[in-house]
């Protein structure tokens, strides 16, 4: 007889701006279906293609169900007591022999929930260990917008109902922010115009009325060109520029530095198309610009973002309902920031996340003696993966917390199996909207898997700070949610969720007072000119590695992917090289080579090769092996898209 099915409210915790509200359908001790929650105001019952795949992944026979210890190169099961005893002993030995900075806590973005703050607090209570600076993701965009507006604040996605034009600038919501689509479709139904600006014909091209394909990394010139056209036509918002902006003279001088034709050549977009874009920003107002993560992935990515911010200002779309230039939200912002524990110790060493391999290898006084990796797969996802692998191999003891033996696990000594997101209690805010949603255990973790919260609470019992640190998940969540509770959010409503953050603006900067030192918007004064990107002669193709629609970063199931990674390139270019559609080839960069399968794309730019990121090295798909470990000029971001490659036919 079929078991009775029950439904549990959940929230997606993965590294995605949607943080979709979900419903878990449960039979017995197993989640049998995950679907969108119709009561969630943002995703409105929709769910992306990744959601059904979560269940296949979480219930895969390859999922690790017991702690593992590597000895002589082979994994063997151990008890939780033995695993955590050894982990505690090694932490204490590092503290005693080399000090807390000999311990590295690598905290990734694979799960961005309230209780993950306590992972950091645990290490703060050890005296402050080596942690991370910078990001593999959106730090460049955050830093750039903070220069213009003050600390970044974006328009609520629900404000799209007021937009007459929506510009996805380097953003691909069909693949990487599915929860936004109900509002985009509603806007189109009302007659809003959708513009996509992306060098690739991404999945979101099907949504767009107009698709501009600038040369990668040259978006700043496109934004300057559109702004120049607006000023030439006398369409600029003169009142906003004169009363609410600093740096107007320098900005106008920047617009005057090049002719429209020169700017069009620099970004490789036709002047007539630029005219249409300028008109859309003004005549199509309110124009909502949603910046994507592609803009961040350049050394001077901050200039790209700031140039688009300035276009929003010139066209009169700042502080306007349905307008704005929006990049993201602070997913840990709603919680009590003191609980990170940074005030519990003196300032400590931080390693640059984009250069984690060289940072570990070059560390001295003290060298890294132990690393603990949570919510991350850095050997796969960080640039120059080969160097990252060698770096973790150099660390005497590495602990990895995850669900599968991924690329990073190959370089670890202790593996601690973690619970899936629907197997634990937590709260989830978003970097894509203003709602906080609940996690309620829909099913127990299989085998001996445990939440990271449970792991750190158990580990802490072996340390003198246990009395103050070890609490129940509800006790900690109430403490973490204190700012929300003090703003009038009821605890029971948080658990039922979702709840909108009470003081989050629907339309930021509506009063035209900015969080800058002068209270005024800061116009960009300069843009770096370059004739071409680095290594352009030897390696003629820009190598773009966006997120895909089927998988989230490196969250794969062992065995469901393998063989050469599939790359797309312009049909004419591939034919010129003698590479058939579906044929084998070799990507070559300054760091090495990678076997690939080439797919022809008649709509691709001739100077671009693209593939989805996240495939594992052990599956033959580690694209970050080809990407150098650079750091952005502002924001300590990772300029993945500075990578250049050549494509060679395989004989």
Secondary structure, 3 states (H helix, E strand, C coil): CCCCEEEEEEECCCCCCCCCEEEEEEECCEEEEEEECCCCCCCCCCCCHHHHHHHHHHCCCCCCCCCEEEECCEEEECCHHHHHHHHHHHHHHHHHHHCHHHEEEEECCCCCCHHHHHHHHHHHHCCCCEEEECCCCCHHHHHHHHHHHCCCCCCCHHHHHHCCEEEEECCCHHHHCHHHHHHHHHHHHHCCEEEEECCCCCHHHHHCCEEECCCCCCHHHHHHHHHHHHHHHCCCCHHHHHHHEECHHHHHHHHHCCCHHHHHHHHCCCHHHHHHHHHHHHCCCCEEEEECHHHHCCCCHHHHHHHHHHHHHHCCCCCCCCCCEECCCCCCCCCCHHHHCHHHCCCCCEEEHHHHHHHHHHCCCCCCCEEEEECCCHHHHCCCHHHHHHHHHHCCEEEEEECCCCCHHHHCCEEEEECCHHHCCEEECCCCCCEEEEECCCCCCCCCCECHHHHHHHHHCCCCCHHHHCCCHHHHHHHHCHHHHHCCCCHHHHHHCCEECCCCCCCCCCCCCCCCCCCCEECCCCCCCCCCCCCCCCCCEEEECCCCCCCECCECCCCCCCCCEEEEEEHHHHHHCCCCCCEEEEEEECCEEEEEEEEEECCCCCCEEECCCCCCHHHCCCHHHHCCCCCCCCCCCCCHHHCEEEEEECC
